[in-house]
């Protein structure tokens, strides 16, 4: 079964990106490398941090904002739980959320899951593309959402329609140029139908 070994964000300034992600608390989960590849607007992806309770959402969002992130969606209660969205200084979008509506203990910075959500043009076609490369489907909601089963990975992979992903992130779906993200896996090097790059 294919697993994700790393997620690398391509950033214009390595030092400031490393400082930001260390302060935010996700420095051990993502890599950064320098890139001047042109990019504009929505890059087509979002990284979601799944945590145990609302106070942990607030703690992580507070750390991100304190380190220079911009708020795209302030944390609030919703039908599904509690969460908010921030944009890192390098442009990457992060959602921090919990399905819990109440705290059950003191606030922490503990991250339970990280999900890389790719906004794609055709969910069904992209799902088949990834199945053909050895990823097993964990959850699937037709042409709306797919989550792959990657038990050996520190990062989970999910697919969402591009417009729906942008709406979830609180940004316009328009964007061009580099995605500025590279996914490392044991499936080898390839580029998916939406231009996301994978490397061995």
C-alpha angles and dihedrals in degrees: 000000000000116000134189111245100181147356116215122194116205109222137180094228119035097191096051092043092052090048091049097048093045091052092043089054101239099095092113092052102051134039126215132207133176120266136162093188109145114253134166135181124345111007093204099249143079131192114221124203112203113203137175105248146008095259090058089052089052092046094053095042089049091052091049094048091045089054093052107276122143122232113240096170119011114229113269143149117273139172090274099043133277131320152123142206131235134180119223119228088255090057100255113138120227128191118198115195148154132196089218118098096196137040118253097186144355120317115270136173092236115142115205099185140001118209123191105210115199117199105217137184095231118020095193094049093046091047090055091045091056095042087055088056094055104269115136120219113243100176129005131183101185114259093343109068140358129186120191125219106241104160094166093053131091087210125051122213125224135172127217131169109271095240092047091048092051091048090050089051093048096240139108113272090230117110143134142191128031122004085215092216131103124192118210119208145149090254093084131239121322143131119237125225091270095051099258110150125226124189135191 
